[in-house]
Amino acid sequence: MKTAKIVLATAAALTAFGSVALAQQTITGTGTVTRIDRISGTIAIQTSTQPTQSGTVGANTSGSASDFKVQGANLETVHAGDKVTFSGTEAGGTKTITKIDKER
């Protein structure tokens, strides 16, 4: 009985950790900055291509503006109207940019 409890607890822990790891996906894309809120640390980018997400298949929403939180990237270097490339993560429906570069 004690062995069965240990096995079940281990299986539950592995399932929980596995779902958290799978829930976070890497995203990359290019687009034009449409809005920046430096106080709240958010940015809106009208993507020229669908941001690619590792392991995700979905509807084509090319050309739509997406809102992103920004973490670890400097918003002072980009302005509305700039064309940018970006990368980050999506977890729990929240898209977070960790790197953003202005195209030259």
PLY file of the C-alpha trace (Angstrom):
ply
format ascii 1.0
element vertex 104
property float x
property float y
property float z
element edge 103
property int vertex1
property int vertex2
end_header
0.00 0.00 0.00
2.82 2.39 0.88
4.57 1.62 -2.42
1.37 2.35 -4.35
1.07 5.77 -2.66
4.67 6.62 -3.56
4.14 5.56 -7.17
0.93 7.60 -7.45
2.54 10.66 -5.82
5.50 10.43 -8.19
3.23 10.07 -11.23
1.16 13.08 -10.12
4.29 15.20 -9.62
5.69 14.25 -13.04
2.36 15.04 -14.68
2.18 18.46 -13.01
5.76 19.39 -13.94
5.29 18.05 -17.47
2.20 20.16 -18.10
3.92 23.32 -16.90
6.89 22.67 -19.16
4.66 22.00 -22.15
2.51 25.05 -21.50
5.40 27.45 -22.17
6.18 27.87 -25.85
8.79 29.86 -27.74
7.54 32.53 -30.15
9.39 34.52 -32.81
8.19 37.00 -35.41
8.54 40.26 -37.28
6.22 43.23 -37.54
5.56 46.92 -36.98
5.22 48.48 -33.52
1.77 50.08 -33.23
1.72 51.01 -29.53
4.14 51.12 -26.60
3.20 51.51 -22.93
6.52 51.91 -21.15
4.85 52.35 -17.74
3.09 48.97 -17.81
5.83 47.32 -19.91
3.62 46.31 -22.84
3.89 46.66 -26.60
1.53 46.03 -29.53
3.01 44.72 -32.75
1.18 44.29 -36.05
2.79 41.15 -37.30
3.73 40.91 -40.96
3.88 37.14 -40.51
2.18 34.81 -38.06
4.43 34.62 -34.97
5.79 31.09 -34.99
5.14 29.01 -31.92
6.99 25.82 -31.29
4.61 22.87 -31.39
1.46 24.83 -32.20
-0.86 24.60 -35.17
-3.53 27.26 -35.46
-5.50 29.59 -37.66
-3.64 32.07 -39.82
-4.00 35.51 -38.21
-1.33 37.22 -40.30
-1.55 40.99 -40.17
-3.29 41.20 -36.82
-1.94 43.34 -33.98
-0.88 41.38 -30.92
-0.24 42.66 -27.41
2.87 41.48 -25.59
4.35 41.97 -22.15
8.04 42.88 -22.25
10.54 41.34 -19.88
14.29 41.81 -20.12
14.13 43.80 -23.38
14.68 47.56 -23.63
11.59 49.45 -24.83
13.57 52.70 -25.07
15.19 51.58 -28.33
11.94 51.13 -30.30
9.13 53.52 -31.19
5.69 53.28 -32.83
6.13 52.70 -36.55
9.45 50.83 -36.20
9.81 47.48 -37.94
11.09 44.91 -35.45
12.03 41.27 -35.02
11.24 39.69 -31.69
11.39 36.50 -29.70
9.89 35.40 -26.42
7.56 32.95 -24.77
3.86 32.25 -24.43
2.56 30.64 -21.27
-1.00 30.54 -20.03
-2.20 32.77 -22.86
0.27 35.56 -21.97
2.80 36.44 -24.67
6.06 37.86 -23.31
8.83 39.35 -25.44
12.32 38.71 -24.08
14.28 40.12 -27.03
13.31 42.82 -29.54
15.49 44.32 -32.27
14.76 47.25 -34.57
15.26 46.32 -38.22
17.66 48.56 -40.12
0 1
1 2
2 3
3 4
4 5
5 6
6 7
7 8
8 9
9 10
10 11
11 12
12 13
13 14
14 15
15 16
16 17
17 18
18 19
19 20
20 21
21 22
22 23
23 24
24 25
25 26
26 27
27 28
28 29
29 30
30 31
31 32
32 33
33 34
34 35
35 36
36 37
37 38
38 39
39 40
40 41
41 42
42 43
43 44
44 45
45 46
46 47
47 48
48 49
49 50
50 51
51 52
52 53
53 54
54 55
55 56
56 57
57 58
58 59
59 60
60 61
61 62
62 63
63 64
64 65
65 66
66 67
67 68
68 69
69 70
70 71
71 72
72 73
73 74
74 75
75 76
76 77
77 78
78 79
79 80
80 81
81 82
82 83
83 84
84 85
85 86
86 87
87 88
88 89
89 90
90 91
91 92
92 93
93 94
94 95
95 96
96 97
97 98
98 99
99 100
100 101
101 102
102 103
